[in-house]
Amino acid sequence: YDSATWLNNNRPSKQFAAVYESDGVTLASNQHVAQPGQIVKFQFNYSVPAGTQAKTYREPIQPVMEASRNWDIGAWGFIDVTVTP
């Protein structure tokens, strides 16, 4: 994880990079709240320690609903991160 830009090692981002309407092209009028059917883009950086083995690592990502007791919204995604020599 990138300690310079992440909130902590479990929180790469708390803010949306962009919110789109369901067509995935049109920006939503409110860029701070995602409504049902809208698509949210997150952006964050990775860095790896020197000497990390060159290969592809699968990073699980789970969105959470901020300030909610039921933070687990049941969604999971995966990002493949390729480390090159």
C-alpha positions as CSV (number, residue, x, y, z in Angstrom):
1,Y,0.0,0.0,0.0
2,D,1.1,3.6,-0.5
3,S,1.5,5.1,3.0
4,A,1.8,8.6,1.5
5,T,-1.7,8.5,0.0
6,W,-3.8,5.8,1.7
7,L,-5.7,6.6,4.9
8,N,-4.3,3.4,6.4
9,N,-3.3,-0.1,5.2
10,N,-6.9,-1.1,4.9
11,R,-8.3,2.2,3.5
12,P,-7.0,3.2,0.1
13,S,-9.5,5.9,-0.4
14,K,-12.5,7.6,1.2
15,Q,-13.4,9.9,-1.6
16,F,-14.8,9.2,-5.1
17,A,-12.6,10.1,-8.1
18,A,-15.9,10.4,-10.1
19,V,-19.5,9.5,-10.0
20,Y,-21.2,8.5,-13.3
21,E,-24.8,7.9,-14.3
22,S,-25.6,4.3,-15.2
23,D,-24.3,4.8,-18.8
24,G,-20.8,5.0,-17.3
25,V,-20.1,8.2,-19.3
26,T,-22.2,11.0,-18.0
27,L,-21.0,12.6,-14.8
28,A,-23.6,12.7,-12.1
29,S,-24.6,16.2,-10.9
30,N,-23.6,15.3,-7.3
31,Q,-20.0,14.0,-7.1
32,H,-20.1,13.3,-3.4
33,V,-23.0,10.8,-3.1
34,A,-23.6,7.6,-5.1
35,Q,-27.3,6.9,-5.9
36,P,-28.6,3.5,-6.8
37,G,-27.6,2.6,-10.4
38,Q,-24.8,5.1,-10.5
39,I,-21.2,4.0,-11.0
40,V,-18.4,5.2,-8.8
41,K,-14.7,5.5,-9.7
42,F,-12.0,5.3,-7.0
43,Q,-8.4,6.2,-7.6
44,F,-5.4,5.3,-5.5
45,N,-1.7,4.4,-5.7
46,Y,0.2,1.3,-4.8
47,S,3.9,1.0,-3.9
48,V,5.8,-2.1,-3.0
49,P,8.9,-2.6,-0.9
50,A,12.2,-3.1,-2.7
51,G,12.9,-6.8,-3.3
52,T,9.2,-7.8,-3.7
53,Q,8.9,-10.8,-6.0
54,A,7.9,-9.9,-9.5
55,K,4.5,-11.5,-10.2
56,T,0.8,-10.6,-10.2
57,Y,-0.9,-10.2,-6.8
58,R,-4.6,-10.2,-6.4
59,E,-5.8,-7.5,-4.1
60,P,-9.4,-7.8,-2.6
61,I,-11.4,-4.6,-2.4
62,Q,-14.6,-4.3,-0.4
63,P,-16.6,-1.1,-0.6
64,V,-18.1,0.1,2.7
65,M,-20.9,2.5,3.5
66,E,-19.4,5.3,5.5
67,A,-21.0,6.0,8.9
68,S,-23.3,3.0,8.7
69,R,-23.6,0.2,11.3
70,N,-24.2,-2.2,8.4
71,W,-21.0,-1.2,6.7
72,D,-20.8,-4.5,4.7
73,I,-22.8,-3.9,1.6
74,G,-22.1,-7.3,0.2
75,A,-19.8,-6.2,-2.6
76,W,-16.3,-7.5,-3.3
77,G,-14.0,-6.7,-6.2
78,F,-10.5,-7.7,-7.0
79,I,-7.6,-5.7,-8.5
80,D,-4.7,-7.6,-10.1
81,V,-1.4,-5.7,-9.3
82,T,1.6,-6.7,-11.4
83,V,5.0,-6.2,-9.9
84,T,7.7,-6.0,-12.5
85,P,11.5,-6.2,-12.0
